[in-house]
Amino acid sequence: MNQEMNGVEAERMHEKVDYVFKVVVIGDSAVGKTQILSRFAKNEFCFDSKSTIGVEFQTRTLTINGKVIKAQIWDTAGQERYRAVTSAYYRGALGAMLVYDITKRQSFDHVARWVEELRAHADSSIVIMLIGNKGDLVDQRVVHAEDAVEFAEDQGLFFSETSALSGENVESAFFKLLQEINRVVSKKPLECSNGNPNGHNNTATLKGLKIDTISGPELEISEMKKLSSCSC
């Protein structure tokens, strides 16, 4: 089914793209951020994956509620020494995948700090999906889903457990995130037309999403794009 979907999406890449949604994937190092992105963008899993250096990105085009959406997904390094550099990449992000490893308690304990950093640098309307990755290692689990659900509900986040290795729930988690971003974006023109005091800023944000005014971000991407360290 995924192969059929990818084939249809490849054809749609030649069609007009209605929106570009920037999504950042954040979380501690070695929780599987790059693997989740590779699974979603290319349906691949690299067994010889290396730590991400700086920031990398991949894209995937799909249709949501009749709109052709290009998801531009940024993979940020989890190591502390890169965080000051990558914080700038939060700007313009409409969604975030916050990933922890269900077999590493520390990665979950740091989730609150990642949320705080994200909200300090990103737009207040950003949609956040909390992801408990490595669900295939359930026998090594140290973070219970109930704890994550409680945190997500308290912080107003969406939540899912995934396995980048098997692909379980990766597709549905990204689709849910993008679907919710589309819902938020679709509401903004209504807010503007209804005299929202922040309507001017919302309009500017929407214009930045339109594919015909994406030249600025695209130029930025061409300057900052780095080759993936995973060669598979």
N, C-alpha and C positions, 0 to 999 in steps of 0.2 A: 504493500500500500504506500509506503514512504517513497519508493522508487517512482510510482505513478504520480504521486503528488509533486515530487521534485521535477518530473518531466513537464507537468502542467505549469508549474511555477517558472520553469526555464522559458517556456513559450511566452508567459506573461511579462518576462523581463523586457521583451521587445515592445510591450504596450506602454501606454502612458502611466507613469507612477503618480499616484495621487498625493501620497505623503511619504516623507522619510522620517522614521522614528529612531532617534538615538537612544540606545540602551547601554548601560554600563554593567559589567559583571564584576562584583567586588567580593572581598572576603580574604581570610588569611591565606598565606602561601600553602600550596600542596593540598587544597581541599577539592580540587578538580575543576576549577573555573574554566581553564582552557579546554579541557576534555568535554565539558558540557556544551561549550560554544561549538566545538568541532562536531559534536554529535548533532546539534541542531542545524548548523549551517551546511555541513557536508556529509552528515551521517557517517562520520568516521570516529575511530577511537585509536589513539596512538599509544602503544605500550611503552614507547621509549621517549615519553614527553619530558621536556626540560622546563625549568622555571621560566616564566615569562619575564622578559627584560623590558622595563618601561611600559609601553602601551602598544597593543596590537588590535586590529579590528577585522571583522568579517561581516558579510552581508547576506541576507536572504530575502527574496521577494515573495510575497504571498498575498492572498486576497482575504480581507476581513470585512464582513458586512457590505459587500459590493465594492469596496475600495481596494485598489492595488497599493499595498504597503511595502516599502523597502525598509526592512529592519537593519539598521546600521549598529552592530553590536561591538562594543569596545571591551577588550579584555585587559584589566588592569593588574599590574604586579601586586602581589600581596605582601612582599617584603617591606619592612618598615622604611628602609632607606629610599624607597621609591615613592612613598606616599605623598611627600611634599610636591613631587613632580607631577604625579597623576591627579592630584586634587583639581587642577585646572580643567581636566577632561570631564568633570562632572557638569560643567556649564553646558546648558542646552540639552541635557539628558532628560527625556520624558519618562524613562523607566529604569529600574535597577533590579538586577538579580543579585541578592545577597546570599552567598553560599557558605555553608559550613560543612564539616565532615562529621557524620554521625558516629564515627569511631574515635573522634578526638574532642574531648570535652572542652579543651582550651579554645578551639576554633568557634565553638558555640558561645563560650563565655565572652568572646570578643565581639560578638554580633552587635551588642548594644553600642559599643564604641563606633562600629562601622555605620550604624544608623545615625548616630550623632554627627559624624563627619559628613555623611551624605547630605543630611538636612542643612548643614552649615554651608555647603557649596552648591547644592542643586536647587532647582525651582521648588517652591512649596507644594506644587501640585504633582510632584513626581510620584509615579506608581511603583511600589516596592514589593517584590516577590521574595520571600524568605525560602531558601532551598536547603534541605538536608540531603547532601549528596552521599554517594557510595552505599546506596540502599541494598546493593548486592552483598555487602559485608554485614548482614543483619546479625550474624553470630558474634560479631565484634562490637556491636552497638553499645555505646556508653551514653548517648544522648537520646532520651525517649521522645517520641513524637508529641506526647502530651505537653512536655516542657516548651517545645517550639511553638505549639498551637497557642499556649497561654501567652507567650511573649508576642507572637504575631497579633493576637487579638488586642493586647494591651497597647501595641504600637500602631495598630491600623494597617497591618501588612497582610498580603496574601501568603499562603504557605503551601509547600508541596515537598514531598520526598522523592528524590530521583536516583537513577543509576546511569551515569554516563557510559559505563561499561556495557550494560545491556540495552540502554536507551529508554528504560522504563520511565515514563512520566516527563521526559525531557521535552518532547514535542508539545504535550498538553500544557506544561508550565509556561513555556514561551508564548504559546498561542493565547493563553489566558492573560498574560501580562500585556501583550500587544492589543488584545481585544479591549482591555480596560483602558489602555492609553488612548485607543481610538474613541472610546466612549467619552473620556475626559476632553479630548481635543474637539470632538463634535459638539460638546456643550458650550465651548468658549464663544463661538459666533453668536449663540443665543444670548449669552451673558452680555456681550458687547452691544447687541441690538436692543437689549432691555435697559441700557443706560447704566451698566455696571461701572462703578467709579474707577475700576482698574481696567476698563475695556481697552484703553489705548495700549497698555502693556500686553494684554492678551492678543490683540490684533497683530502686534509686532512679533509675538511668539509664533502665531499661526503662519505669518508670512515666511518666517524662517524655516517652517516645515515644508512649504510648498516646493516641489521639485524644480519649478522654474526660477526660484530665488535661492537655490542651494549653492550657488557658485562660491560664496564665502567659505562655508564649512568644507566644501569639496576641495578648495584650494588648501585649506588648513590640513586636510587629510593627506593630500599629496606630499606635503612637506614633512609630515610627522609619521607617516606610515612606516612600519618596520616589518621586515620579513619574519615570518614565524620561525621559531627555533625548532619546530617539529617538522621533519622532512617527509613524514609519511603521508 
